Amino acid sequence: MPEVPEIASRCAEMNQALPGKYIRALEIKQPKCLNIPVELFQTRIAGAMIETVSYHGKWLLICTSRGWILLNLGMGGEILLTNRQNLPSKFRAIIDFSDDSALVINFWWFGYLHYAEMDALAQHEMTAKLGPNILDLSEEAFSERFRQQKGKVKAVLLDQTRFAGIGNAYIHDILFLAHLHPLRPIASLSSEEIHQLYQATRSGLLPALAKGGAFYETDLFGNKGRFLAEDVLIGYREGQPCPQCQTPIIKIKTGSTSSFICPHCQSDTV
């Protein structure tokens, strides 16, 4: 599933390549990904010019002269800027531009391609409920917001309504870098531990962002991300030695998800 490093990378690429392009047509192969009927979607965006692209959590927000196109890849997928002569074998939607280029969208399992009127973005339920982008927060804002939360540290960081952008791919290394057990209650964290967690969110996400995202994701032009499996510290490395103390990494159940931790570096005691 794409997270901040992938979504922010796609956002930057799209902001370089798309502004100024005019939408000529829209082809949909998976109507259930839309929030309005296909014909209405086509009518709303036909002739629109792409203005800017931003992101909120795992959503890409494409601002056009005729409203917003909102894109979420769900469990994963590809967004490719190509043309009709070089279409990939699988796709769910194509946005054709007047210069004969095309934005081709594929979802691996499920995803969303939504429309919102120019002045109605705040009423789009799925994005309006999101918390702030995790990398947009200053340490002061993060600390203040984090202290207000209740629950366990991993669950809070994965709750997109509290902090948007982190998922199961990067959370393991973030908590390892913070030396925090995923089941630590928020109320038990000291100010120093919250400081360490803020620094860990950045240390766990920015290196992947600098490399265009994970190796199993592709950029706007079909190139693989450069954040490789060997760049991961402990995530999905069960049985391998901790990079700090050499204790074997273990996999534990944490609610509805599993977590990879070093039992020595990430004690569950306060």
Buried (B, 14 or more C-beta within 10 A) or exposed (E): BBBBBBBBBBBBBBBEBBBEBBBBBBBBEBEEBBBBEEEEBBEBBBBBBBEEBBBBBBBBBBBBEBBBBBBBBBEBBBBBBBEEEEEEEEBBBBBBBEEEBBBBBBBBEBBBBBBBEEEEBEEBEBBEEBBBBBBEBEEEEBBEBBEEBEBBBBBBBBBBEBBBBBBBBBBBBBBBBBBBBBBBEBEEBEEEBBBBBBBBBBBBBBEBBEBBBBBBBBBBEEEBBBBEEEEBBBBBBBEEEBEBEEBEBBBBEBEEBBBBBBBEBBEEEE
